[in-house]
């Protein structure tokens, strides 16, 4: 799921592993459809190919796009962008 995998990418940012976070962001972007939409989920066919929208997988609410934008900014700022600065 590209959408949920963003959490793992943010973990890489939190650990300071920006190369891994960038590689994961690139992998997320590689799942985009021809129109540039990021699917909420993908699946792998028996032949090993990843399927997206052409197989009926939806891109309904662009949550994956929001995750992509937050991750890109997190990598640029070298911190998790949407993490509250004050913690309890």
C-alpha distances in whole Angstrom, upper triangle without the diagonal:
4,5,6,6,9,11,11,12,15,16,17,19,20,22,23,21,21,21,18,16,17,16,12,13,14,11,9,12,13,10,12,14,18,19,16,14,10,8,6,4,6,8,11,14,17,19,16,15,11,12,11,13,16,15,14,11,12,12,14,14,13,11,9,13,14,12,13,16,17,15,18,20,20,20,23,25,24,23,20,21,21,22,25,28,30,29,30
4,6,5,7,10,10,10,13,15,15,17,19,20,21,19,18,18,15,13,14,13,10,9,11,9,6,9,10,8,10,12,16,16,14,12,8,7,6,6,7,10,13,16,19,20,17,15,12,12,11,13,16,16,16,12,12,11,13,13,11,10,6,10,11,9,9,13,13,12,14,17,17,17,20,22,21,20,18,19,18,20,23,26,28,28,30
4,6,6,8,10,11,12,14,16,16,18,20,21,20,19,20,17,14,16,15,12,11,13,12,9,11,13,11,12,14,18,17,15,12,8,8,5,7,10,13,16,19,22,23,20,19,15,15,13,14,18,18,17,13,12,10,12,11,9,7,5,8,9,7,8,12,12,11,14,16,16,17,20,21,21,19,16,17,16,18,21,24,26,25,27
4,5,6,8,9,11,12,14,15,16,18,20,19,18,19,16,14,16,16,12,12,15,13,11,14,15,13,15,18,21,21,18,16,12,11,8,9,11,14,16,20,23,24,21,20,17,17,15,17,21,20,19,15,15,14,15,14,13,9,8,12,11,9,11,14,13,12,15,17,16,17,21,21,21,19,16,17,16,17,20,23,25,23,25
4,5,5,7,9,10,11,13,15,16,17,16,15,16,13,11,13,12,9,10,12,10,8,12,13,12,14,17,21,21,18,16,12,12,10,10,11,13,15,19,22,23,19,19,15,16,15,18,21,20,20,16,16,15,17,16,14,12,9,12,13,9,10,14,13,11,14,16,15,15,19,20,19,17,15,16,16,17,20,23,25,24,26
4,5,5,6,9,10,11,12,14,15,14,13,15,12,9,11,12,8,8,12,11,8,11,14,13,15,18,21,21,18,16,12,13,11,12,14,16,19,22,25,26,22,21,18,19,17,19,23,22,22,18,18,16,17,16,13,10,8,10,10,6,7,10,9,7,11,13,11,12,15,16,15,14,11,13,13,14,17,20,22,21,24
4,5,5,6,9,10,10,12,14,14,14,16,13,10,13,14,11,11,15,14,12,15,17,17,18,21,25,25,21,19,16,16,14,14,16,19,21,24,27,28,24,24,21,22,20,22,26,25,25,21,20,18,20,18,16,13,11,13,12,9,11,13,11,9,13,14,12,13,17,17,15,13,10,12,12,12,15,18,20,19,21
4,5,5,7,9,10,11,13,11,12,13,10,8,12,12,9,10,14,12,12,15,17,16,19,22,25,26,22,21,17,17,15,15,16,18,20,23,26,26,23,22,20,21,21,23,26,26,25,22,22,20,22,21,19,16,13,16,15,11,12,15,13,10,14,15,13,13,17,17,15,14,12,14,15,14,18,20,22,20,23
4,5,5,7,9,10,11,9,9,10,8,5,8,9,6,7,11,11,10,13,15,15,17,21,24,24,20,19,16,17,16,16,17,19,21,24,27,27,23,23,20,21,20,23,26,26,26,22,22,20,22,20,18,15,13,14,13,10,10,12,10,7,10,12,10,10,13,14,12,12,10,12,13,14,17,19,22,21,23
4,5,5,6,9,10,10,10,12,10,7,10,12,10,10,14,14,13,15,18,18,20,23,26,26,22,21,18,19,17,18,20,22,24,28,30,30,27,26,23,25,23,25,29,28,28,24,24,21,23,21,18,15,14,15,13,10,11,12,9,7,10,11,8,9,12,12,10,9,6,9,10,10,14,15,18,17,20
4,5,5,6,9,9,10,12,10,8,12,13,11,12,16,16,15,18,20,20,22,26,29,29,25,24,21,21,19,20,21,23,24,28,30,31,27,27,24,26,25,28,31,30,30,26,26,24,26,24,21,18,17,18,17,13,14,16,13,10,13,14,11,11,15,14,12,10,9,12,13,12,15,16,18,17,19
4,5,5,6,5,7,9,6,5,9,10,9,11,14,14,14,17,19,20,22,25,28,28,25,24,21,22,21,21,22,23,24,28,30,30,26,26,24,26,25,28,31,31,31,27,27,25,27,25,23,20,18,19,18,14,14,16,13,10,12,14,10,10,13,13,10,10,10,13,15,14,17,18,21,20,22
4,5,5,6,6,9,8,6,9,12,11,11,14,15,15,17,20,21,22,26,28,28,25,24,21,22,21,22,23,26,27,31,33,33,29,28,26,28,27,29,32,32,32,28,28,25,27,25,22,19,17,18,16,13,13,14,11,8,10,11,7,7,10,10,7,6,6,10,12,11,15,15,18,18,21
4,5,8,9,12,11,10,13,15,14,15,18,19,18,21,23,24,25,29,32,31,28,27,24,25,23,24,26,28,29,33,35,35,31,31,28,30,29,31,34,34,34,30,30,28,29,26,24,21,20,20,18,15,16,16,13,11,13,13,9,10,13,11,8,6,6,10,12,10,13,13,16,15,18
4,6,8,11,10,10,13,15,14,16,18,19,19,22,24,25,27,30,33,33,29,29,26,27,25,25,27,28,29,33,35,35,31,31,29,31,30,33,36,36,36,32,32,30,31,29,27,24,22,23,21,18,18,19,16,14,16,16,12,12,15,14,10,9,10,14,16,14,17,16,18,18,20
4,6,9,9,9,11,13,14,15,17,19,19,21,23,25,26,30,32,32,29,28,26,27,26,27,27,29,30,34,36,35,32,31,29,31,31,33,36,36,36,33,32,30,32,30,27,24,22,23,21,18,18,18,16,13,14,14,11,9,12,11,7,8,10,13,16,15,17,17,19,19,22
4,6,6,6,9,10,11,12,14,16,17,19,20,22,24,28,30,30,27,27,24,25,25,25,25,27,27,31,32,32,28,28,26,29,28,31,34,34,34,31,31,29,31,29,26,24,21,22,21,18,17,18,16,13,14,15,12,9,12,13,9,11,12,15,18,17,20,20,23,22,25
4,5,5,6,8,10,10,12,14,15,16,18,20,22,25,27,28,24,24,22,24,23,24,24,26,27,30,32,32,28,27,25,27,27,29,32,32,33,30,29,27,29,27,24,22,20,19,19,16,15,15,14,10,10,12,9,6,9,10,8,10,11,13,16,17,20,20,23,23,26
4,5,5,6,9,10,11,12,14,15,17,19,21,24,26,27,23,24,21,23,24,24,23,25,25,29,30,29,26,25,23,26,26,28,31,31,32,29,29,27,30,28,25,23,20,20,20,18,16,17,16,13,12,14,12,9,12,14,11,13,15,17,20,20,23,24,27,27,30
4,5,5,6,9,10,10,12,14,15,17,19,23,25,26,23,23,20,21,21,21,21,22,22,26,27,27,23,23,21,24,23,26,29,29,30,27,27,25,28,27,23,22,18,19,19,16,14,16,16,12,12,15,13,10,13,15,13,14,14,17,19,19,23,23,26,26,29
4,5,5,6,9,10,10,12,14,16,18,21,24,24,20,20,17,19,19,19,19,21,22,26,28,28,24,23,21,23,22,25,27,28,28,25,25,23,25,23,20,18,15,16,16,13,11,13,12,8,9,11,9,7,11,12,10,11,11,13,16,16,20,21,24,23,26
4,5,5,6,9,10,10,12,15,16,20,22,22,18,19,17,19,19,20,20,22,22,26,28,27,23,22,20,22,21,24,26,27,28,25,25,22,25,24,20,19,16,15,16,13,11,12,12,9,8,11,10,7,10,13,11,13,13,15,17,18,22,23,26,26,29
4,5,5,6,9,10,11,13,15,19,21,22,18,19,16,18,19,18,18,19,19,23,25,24,20,19,17,20,20,22,25,25,26,23,24,22,25,24,21,20,16,17,18,15,12,15,15,11,11,15,14,11,14,16,15,16,16,18,20,21,25,26,29,29,32
4,5,5,6,9,10,11,13,17,20,21,17,17,14,15,15,15,15,17,17,21,23,23,19,18,16,18,17,20,23,23,24,21,21,19,22,21,18,17,13,14,15,12,10,13,13,10,11,14,13,11,14,17,15,16,15,17,18,19,23,25,27,27,30
4,5,5,6,9,10,12,15,18,18,14,14,12,14,14,15,15,18,19,22,25,24,21,19,16,18,17,19,22,23,23,20,20,17,20,19,16,14,11,11,12,10,7,10,10,7,7,11,11,9,12,15,14,15,14,15,16,18,22,23,27,27,30
4,5,5,6,9,10,14,16,17,13,14,12,14,16,16,15,17,18,21,24,22,19,17,15,17,16,18,21,22,23,20,20,18,21,21,17,17,13,13,15,13,10,12,14,11,10,14,14,12,14,17,17,18,17,18,20,22,26,27,30,30,33
4,5,5,7,9,13,15,17,14,14,11,13,14,13,12,14,14,17,20,19,16,14,12,14,14,16,18,19,20,17,18,17,20,20,17,16,13,13,16,13,11,14,15,12,13,16,16,15,17,20,19,20,19,20,21,23,27,28,31,31,34
4,5,6,8,11,14,15,12,11,8,9,10,10,10,13,14,18,21,20,17,15,12,13,12,14,17,18,18,15,15,13,16,16,13,13,9,10,12,10,8,11,13,11,11,15,15,14,17,19,19,19,17,18,19,21,25,27,30,29,32
4,5,6,9,11,12,9,9,7,10,12,12,12,15,16,19,22,21,18,16,13,14,12,14,16,18,18,16,15,13,16,16,13,13,10,9,12,11,8,11,13,11,11,15,16,15,17,20,20,20,19,19,20,23,26,28,31,31,34
4,5,8,10,12,10,10,9,11,13,13,11,13,14,16,19,18,15,12,10,11,11,13,15,16,17,15,16,14,18,19,16,16,12,13,16,14,12,15,17,15,14,18,19,18,20,23,23,23,22,22,24,26,30,31,35,34,37
4,7,10,11,9,9,6,7,10,9,8,10,11,14,17,17,14,11,8,8,7,10,12,13,14,11,12,11,15,16,13,14,11,12,15,14,12,15,17,16,16,19,20,19,22,24,24,25,23,23,24,26,29,32,35,34,37
4,7,8,5,5,4,7,10,11,10,13,14,17,20,19,17,14,11,10,8,9,11,13,14,11,11,10,13,14,11,13,10,10,14,13,11,14,17,16,16,19,20,20,21,24,25,25,23,23,23,26,29,32,35,35,37
4,5,5,5,6,8,11,12,11,13,15,16,20,19,17,14,11,9,7,6,8,11,11,10,10,9,13,15,12,15,12,12,16,16,14,17,20,19,19,22,24,23,25,28,28,29,27,26,26,29,33,35,38,38,40
4,5,7,10,11,15,15,14,17,18,18,22,21,19,16,14,12,10,9,9,13,14,13,13,12,15,17,15,18,16,15,18,19,17,19,22,22,21,24,26,25,26,29,30,31,29,28,29,32,35,38,41,41,43
4,6,9,11,15,16,16,19,20,21,25,24,22,19,16,15,12,10,11,14,14,14,13,11,14,15,13,16,14,13,17,18,16,17,21,21,20,23,25,25,26,28,30,30,28,27,27,31,34,36,39,39,42
4,6,10,13,14,14,18,19,21,25,24,22,18,16,14,11,11,13,16,16,14,13,10,13,14,11,14,12,10,13,15,12,14,17,17,16,19,21,21,22,25,26,26,25,23,24,27,30,33,36,36,39
4,6,9,12,12,16,18,20,24,24,21,18,15,13,10,9,12,14,13,11,9,7,9,10,8,10,9,8,11,13,11,13,16,16,16,19,21,21,22,25,26,26,24,22,22,25,29,31,34,34,37
4,7,9,10,13,16,18,22,22,19,17,13,12,9,9,12,14,13,10,9,6,9,10,7,9,6,6,10,10,9,12,14,14,14,17,19,19,21,23,24,23,21,20,20,23,26,29,32,32,34
4,5,7,10,13,16,19,20,18,15,12,10,7,7,11,11,10,7,6,4,8,9,8,9,7,9,12,12,11,14,16,16,17,20,21,22,24,26,26,25,23,22,22,24,27,30,33,32,34
4,7,11,14,17,20,21,19,17,13,12,9,10,13,13,11,8,7,6,8,8,8,7,6,9,11,10,12,15,16,16,18,20,20,21,24,25,25,24,21,21,20,22,25,28,30,30,32
4,7,10,13,17,18,16,14,10,9,7,9,12,11,11,7,8,8,11,12,11,11,9,12,14,13,14,17,18,17,19,22,22,23,25,27,27,26,23,23,23,24,28,31,33,31,33
4,7,10,13,14,12,10,7,6,5,8,11,9,10,7,9,10,13,15,14,14,12,14,17,16,16,19,20,19,21,24,24,24,27,29,28,28,25,26,25,27,30,33,35,34,36
4,7,10,11,9,8,6,6,7,10,12,9,11,9,12,14,16,19,18,18,15,18,21,19,19,23,24,22,24,27,27,27,30,32,31,30,28,29,28,30,33,36,38,37,38
4,7,8,6,6,4,6,9,13,13,11,13,12,15,17,20,22,21,21,18,21,24,22,21,25,26,24,25,29,29,28,31,33,32,32,30,31,31,32,36,38,41,39,41
4,5,5,5,6,7,10,13,12,10,13,13,16,19,22,24,24,24,21,24,27,25,24,28,29,28,29,32,32,31,34,37,36,36,33,35,35,36,39,42,44,43,45
4,5,7,9,10,14,17,16,13,16,16,20,22,25,28,27,27,25,27,30,28,28,31,33,31,32,35,35,34,37,39,38,38,36,38,38,39,42,45,47,45,47
4,6,9,11,14,17,16,14,18,18,21,23,27,29,28,28,25,28,31,29,28,31,33,31,31,35,35,34,36,39,38,38,36,38,38,39,43,45,48,46,48
4,7,9,13,16,16,14,17,17,20,22,25,27,26,26,23,25,28,25,24,28,29,27,28,32,31,30,33,35,34,34,33,34,35,36,40,42,44,43,45
4,6,10,13,12,12,15,14,17,19,22,24,23,23,20,22,25,24,22,26,28,25,26,30,30,29,31,34,33,33,32,33,33,35,39,41,43,42,44
4,7,10,11,10,13,11,14,15,19,21,19,20,17,19,22,20,19,23,24,22,23,27,27,26,28,31,30,31,29,30,30,32,35,38,40,39,41
4,7,7,6,9,8,11,13,16,19,18,18,16,18,21,20,19,23,24,23,24,27,28,27,30,32,32,32,30,30,30,32,36,38,41,40,42
4,6,6,7,5,8,9,13,15,14,15,13,15,18,17,17,20,22,21,22,25,26,26,28,31,31,30,28,28,28,30,33,36,39,38,40
4,5,5,4,6,7,11,14,13,15,14,15,18,18,18,20,23,23,23,26,27,28,29,32,32,32,29,29,29,31,34,37,40,39,41
4,6,7,9,11,14,17,17,19,17,18,22,22,21,24,26,26,26,29,31,31,32,35,35,35,33,33,32,35,38,41,43,43,45
4,6,9,12,14,18,18,19,18,20,23,23,22,25,27,27,28,31,32,31,34,36,36,36,33,33,33,35,38,41,43,42,44
4,6,10,11,15,16,17,17,18,21,21,22,24,26,26,27,30,31,32,34,36,36,35,33,32,31,34,37,40,42,41,43
4,7,9,12,13,14,13,15,18,18,18,21,23,23,24,27,27,28,30,32,32,32,29,29,28,30,33,36,38,37,39
4,6,9,10,11,11,13,16,16,17,19,21,21,23,25,26,27,29,31,31,30,27,27,26,28,31,34,36,36,37
4,6,6,8,8,9,12,13,14,16,18,18,20,22,23,24,26,28,28,28,25,24,23,25,28,31,34,33,35
4,6,8,10,11,12,14,15,17,18,20,21,23,24,26,27,29,30,28,25,24,23,25,28,31,33,33,35
4,5,8,9,10,12,13,14,16,17,19,20,22,24,25,26,27,26,22,21,19,22,24,28,30,29,31
4,5,5,7,9,10,11,13,14,15,17,19,20,22,23,24,23,20,19,17,20,23,26,28,28,31
4,5,5,6,9,10,11,12,14,16,16,18,20,21,22,20,17,16,15,17,20,23,25,25,27
4,5,5,6,9,10,10,12,14,15,16,18,20,20,19,16,16,15,18,21,24,26,26,28
4,5,5,6,9,10,10,12,14,15,17,18,20,19,16,15,15,18,21,23,26,27,29
4,5,5,6,9,10,11,12,14,15,16,18,17,14,12,11,14,17,20,23,23,26
4,5,5,6,9,10,10,12,14,15,16,15,12,11,10,13,16,19,22,22,24
4,6,5,6,9,10,11,12,14,15,15,12,12,12,15,19,21,24,24,27
4,5,5,6,9,10,11,12,14,14,12,10,11,14,17,19,22,23,26
4,6,5,6,9,10,10,12,11,8,6,7,10,13,15,19,19,23
4,5,5,6,9,10,10,10,8,8,9,11,15,17,20,20,24
4,5,5,6,9,10,10,10,9,11,14,17,18,22,23,26
4,5,5,6,8,9,8,6,9,12,15,15,19,21,24
4,5,5,6,5,5,5,8,10,13,13,17,18,21
4,6,5,7,8,8,12,13,16,17,20,21,24
4,6,8,10,9,13,14,17,17,21,22,26
4,5,8,7,11,12,14,13,17,19,23
4,7,8,12,12,15,14,17,18,22
4,6,9,8,11,10,14,15,18
4,6,6,9,10,13,13,17
4,6,8,10,13,14,18
4,6,9,12,13,16
4,6,9,9,12
4,5,7,10
4,6,10
4,7
4
